Amino acid sequence: MLIDCEQCAMRDTSACADCVVMVLLGEKPVDLSEAQATALDNLAAEGLVPRLRLIPAERRVS
């Protein structure tokens, strides 16, 4: 799973500051394996990190 903040519809919104990518990794593109994505989902489910808020820009609803 490639996570690129430059391609996220939520970039520069309040959701951006509460995204696991910004909290842990910053704005650089990140390529997560399925196991890593699952681990982040599990941590978020337990309230240890924020959820991934990535919404690809082409899917943004106006």
Kinemage of the C-alpha trace (Angstrom):
@kinemage 1
@onewidth
@group {chain A} dominant
@subgroup {mainchain}
@vectorlist {calphas} color= white
{ca met a 1} P 0.000 0.000 0.000
{ca leu a 2} L 1.604 3.242 -1.116
{ca ile a 3} L 0.660 6.176 1.076
{ca asp a 4} L 1.510 9.524 -0.476
{ca cys a 5} L 0.203 12.602 1.296
{ca glu a 6} L 0.561 14.593 -1.933
{ca gln a 7} L -2.177 12.408 -3.449
{ca cys a 8} L -4.561 12.492 -0.458
{ca ala a 9} L -7.839 14.393 -0.644
{ca met a 10} L -7.595 15.080 3.098
{ca arg a 11} L -4.262 16.903 2.768
{ca asp a 12} L -4.199 20.250 4.585
{ca thr a 13} L -7.440 19.532 6.473
{ca ser a 14} L -7.958 18.882 10.177
{ca ala a 15} L -7.953 15.128 9.436
{ca cys a 16} L -4.358 15.391 8.239
{ca ala a 17} L -3.072 16.215 11.724
{ca asp a 18} L -4.891 13.176 13.141
{ca cys a 19} L -3.578 10.666 10.596
{ca val a 20} L -1.215 7.880 11.650
{ca val a 21} L 1.141 8.762 8.798
{ca met a 22} L 1.639 12.343 10.002
{ca val a 23} L 1.876 11.310 13.653
{ca leu a 24} L 4.461 8.566 13.106
{ca leu a 25} L 6.165 9.196 9.782
{ca gly a 26} L 5.613 12.729 8.491
{ca glu a 27} L 4.666 13.693 4.941
{ca lys a 28} L 7.126 11.534 3.023
{ca pro a 29} L 5.609 8.768 0.850
{ca val a 30} L 5.436 5.411 2.628
{ca asp a 31} L 5.070 1.964 1.101
{ca leu a 32} L 3.498 -0.359 3.687
{ca ser a 33} L 3.293 -4.103 3.378
{ca glu a 34} L -0.027 -5.784 4.109
{ca ala a 35} L 1.342 -6.930 7.484
{ca gln a 36} L 2.421 -3.385 8.384
{ca ala a 37} L -0.971 -1.953 7.374
{ca thr a 38} L -2.698 -4.615 9.489
{ca ala a 39} L -0.441 -3.809 12.445
{ca leu a 40} L -1.312 -0.090 12.182
{ca asp a 41} L -5.016 -0.970 11.981
{ca asn a 42} L -4.673 -3.089 15.138
{ca leu a 43} L -2.832 -0.315 16.997
{ca ala a 44} L -5.494 2.190 15.935
{ca ala a 45} L -8.289 -0.156 17.030
{ca glu a 46} L -6.775 -0.175 20.524
{ca gly a 47} L -6.430 3.617 20.569
{ca leu a 48} L -2.627 3.597 20.534
{ca val a 49} L -2.251 5.558 17.283
{ca pro a 50} L -4.687 7.510 15.084
{ca arg a 51} L -6.306 5.756 12.123
{ca leu a 52} L -5.056 6.117 8.570
{ca arg a 53} L -7.105 8.936 7.055
{ca leu a 54} L -5.883 8.514 3.481
{ca ile a 55} L -8.508 9.199 0.828
{ca pro a 56} L -7.082 9.121 -2.701
{ca ala a 57} L -7.743 12.495 -4.353
{ca glu a 58} L -9.529 10.960 -7.346
{ca arg a 59} L -12.179 9.564 -4.941
{ca arg a 60} L -12.835 12.860 -3.144
{ca val a 61} L -16.490 13.779 -2.946
{ca ser a 62} L -17.302 17.489 -3.338
